Amino acid sequence: MNSQVFFQLLSLFVVVTAGPLVIFLVNNSKVS
């Protein structure tokens, strides 16, 4: 497997997982 393709998939996975988490933390901190 090409390392560049693997890096793109990894970055995409990080964005998909970290995105909702960051939004949840921001909303949680605003409520508090």
C-alpha positions in Angstrom: 0.0 0.0 0.0 1.3 3.4 -0.9 2.3 5.5 2.1 0.8 8.7 0.6 -2.6 7.0 0.2 -2.3 5.6 3.8 -1.5 9.1 5.1 -4.5 10.6 3.3 -6.8 7.9 4.7 -5.3 8.5 8.2 -5.8 12.2 8.0 -9.4 11.7 6.8 -10.1 9.3 9.7 -8.7 11.9 12.2 -10.9 14.7 10.8 -14.0 12.5 10.8 -13.4 11.4 14.4 -12.0 14.6 15.9 -14.6 16.9 14.2 -17.7 15.9 16.2 -15.6 15.5 19.3 -14.4 19.2 19.1 -17.9 20.4 18.4 -19.2 18.4 21.4 -16.5 19.9 23.7 -17.2 23.5 22.4 -20.9 23.1 23.0 -20.3 21.6 26.4 -18.0 24.4 27.5 -20.5 27.0 26.3 -23.3 25.5 28.4 -21.1 25.4 31.6 
